[in-house]
Amino acid sequence: MTARIRLLSAPLLALALVGALEGCRSKGDIVVDEGVGITAVRSACPAVGIPDYTGDITVFRTPGDTTAGNVDLVASMTKVRSQCNDTGAKVYTTLSFEVNARRTDTRGVRTVTLPYFVTVLRGGSAVVAKRNGSVTLTFADGQERASASGTGSAYVDKAEASLPADIRQRITRKRRGGDADAAVDPLALPEVKAAIKRATFDVLVGFQLDQQQLNYNATR
């Protein structure tokens, strides 16, 4: 079943959003070009991933009791895939994912709805947009496991996700051995680092957890 999402304002998310992302490397890197300069191959397309501690959700029968015997249901988010269109003024990213769940009591037909978020992060810490949605799983009588799919989308201004021309020129300019700044790494310059950070966006997806659930994931 495909989930629907609605646009919300951009509240501050839990600190988990600043954590490491799962599988977010893409062509947005900067590489050395044959030792004589640097070639910028970064894309305006954002990296996509799951923040630490938000890819799993555990539901307990009795709130506050986090012992193993009180576990009602466990679900995991996996197979996050994305597509990006950066041909226009807006960089538009769509993503899909799967949710796999397991319940401990297999008696009867049961439907479970789990909330999730899709958020846009700028510079590794600033939340600029957020979408909330839900995914619904249905367990047949006697069935322990169920799966469902979810989708999301996000966009950023291409101009904001692109490096200014003067910064690109400083990064990619060829340097010769006799140049005064030949030994200076342009990527280490504070103004260059700041510009790259401002132009870096991530699209993150994860379960919408309350504080107790987030603490449980972080400490288990």
N, C-alpha and C positions, 0 to 999 in steps of 0.2 A: 504494500500500500504506500503511495507517495504522499508525503506530508505537505501541508500548506503552511506558508509563513506570512507574517504580517510585519510591517515596518514599524519599529519603535524608535524613540529618541536614543541618544548615545549615552547611557549611564556608565559609570565606572564599573568595570568587571572585577572579579576576584583577582588576586595577585597571580593566580595560575596563568593568566594570559601572557604574562611577561616571561614565563618559563620556556624551555626548549620546545620546538615544534617537531612533530613526527613527519619526516620525509618531505621537508620543504625546500630542498635544494633544487634549483632550476637554472635556466640559462642567464639569470640575473647576476652573474659573477663578472669579475674584472680579471683579465688574464694578461700575462706578459707576452709581448709579441717579439719573439726571436731575440730577446735581450737588448733591443734598441729602443724600446718604448713600451707603452701600454695601450692595449686595445680594449675599449669599453664594449662589452657585449651584453650589458644588462638590459633587461626588458622592462617595459612599463607594466607588464603583467605581474600581479602580486603572487607571492608564494602562498600555498594553501596547506594547512595542517591542523592537527589537534593539539591544543595546549596541554601541558602536563596536568594530570589528575582529573581531566574532564572527559576522557574517552571511555570511562566505565561508570556504571551506576548500580548501587546495591539498595534494594528496598527491604526493610525489615518489617516483620509482623507487628511487633510492639515498638513504638517510637522510643528511642533512647537506649534500647538494648541492642548492642552491636555484636553480640556473641554469635558464633557460627550456627548454633542451633536455632537462632531467631531469624535467619535469612529467609526471606520470602522469594525474592527474585534477583537475578544478576543479569545485567545486559552490557554489551560492549559495542562500541562503534568501530567500524573497520571499512576497508576498501574505499577510502576517500579519493575521489577522482574529480578533476576540474578541467574546464575548457575556458579559454580566454580570448576575447576579441578586443584588440587594441588598435583597430583601424580608424576609429572615430575620435571625437573630442573626449568621450568617456570610455574608460577601460572597463569592459563588462565581463565579469567572471561568473560562471555557473558551476555548481558542484553537486555531486551525488555521493551517497554513502550507504552502507548497510548497517543494520543493527541486529545483532544476534543475542537472544535472551534464553535464559534457562530458569525454570521455576522449580521449587522444591516439592510442592504439593500438586500432583498431576491429576487430581480428581476434578471432573467437570470441564465444561467449556469456559474459557476465560479470555477477556479482552483487557489489555493493558496499554495505557497511553503514557508515553515518556516525553518530557519536554527537552528541547535542545535550542541552541543559539547559533547564529552565524554573525560574526562580527568582523569589522574592518579595523585593523590596528596600524597606526602610523608610527614610524620610527621606533618600533619595538615596544612601545608602552602607551601611546595615546589612542584611546578608543574614539573613532570618528563616526561610527555607525553600528547599529545592532539590529538584527532580525531575530525574532523568537518564533519557534514553531513546535510542532509535536509529531511524533511518529507512533502509530498504533500497531500493536502486535496481537494476534489472535492464536490462542492455544486450543487445540481440539481436546476432547475428553481423553485422558490418559497420555497426552502428549507432554513431554518434558521441555522441548525446545521449540522456538518459533523465531522467524526472521521477518524483517520488513525493510523497506528502503525509504530514504529521505532525500530531499533536494534543497538547494538554496541558491541564492544569487547575491551579488554585490557589485558595486561600481565605484570607481574613483576618477577624479579628473586627470586626464592624461598629462596636462601641463604640470600638475603637482607631482606626478609620478615620474617625471622626466628631469634629468639633470640640467641646470642652466647651461647655456652655451659656453660661458667663460670657464665654468668648472670642467666641462667636457674637454675644452681645449687644453686646460692645464694638465688633465690626466693623460690625454692621448698624444700630446706634443712629443715628437722625437727628440731625444737628447744625445748629444755627442760628448765624448770624453773630456773635451776642453771647456764645456759649458760650466758656468759658475754654479749652476744648480744640478749638475749631472749626478751628484751623489745623493740628492734629496728625493726621497720617495714622496711623490705628490699625494698618495693616499694617506700619508701620515700627517699631512697639514691639517690643522684644526678646522679651517674653513671648508676644506674638501670633505673631511669626515662628517662635518655637520650637514653639508648639502646632500651627501649620500644618504644620511640618516633621514632627513626630511623627505626625500623622494622614495623611501622604501616603505612599501605597504605589504601587509599580510592579511589574508582572509582565513579566519579561524572558525572551526566548527567543533562543538562539543556538547555534552549533556548540560542542561541548565540545573545545576545542583544548589541545594541550600548549604548553609555553612557547615552543618553537621555532616552532610554527605561529602563535602569537599575535604573536611578534616579527616574523615574516615579513609578516603582515597590516598591522602598525603601521608598517613601514618601506618597503614596496614602493611 
